[in-house]
Amino acid sequence: APYEEPEKPELVINTSEVTDVTTNAKRVIQFLEENKYLNAQ
């Protein structure tokens, strides 16, 4: 099946604006922690 873009994504990382991988990874981890997908330690 072809890729279907989510209608309302919970998180969008625009890599054309912020190209630093570490910064983008931190944003993903922060989102996961804030939304209780990861347990912050």
C-alpha positions, 0 to 999 in steps of 0.5 A: 500500500502507498504511504498515506500522510496523516491528516492530523499528525501529533508531531511534525519535524520540518527538516528543511528548516532545522537540519541538525539531527541532534536538535530534531532527535531531542524534539522527538524525545521531548514530545514522547516524554511529555505525552507519556510515551516514554518515562523521563528519568 
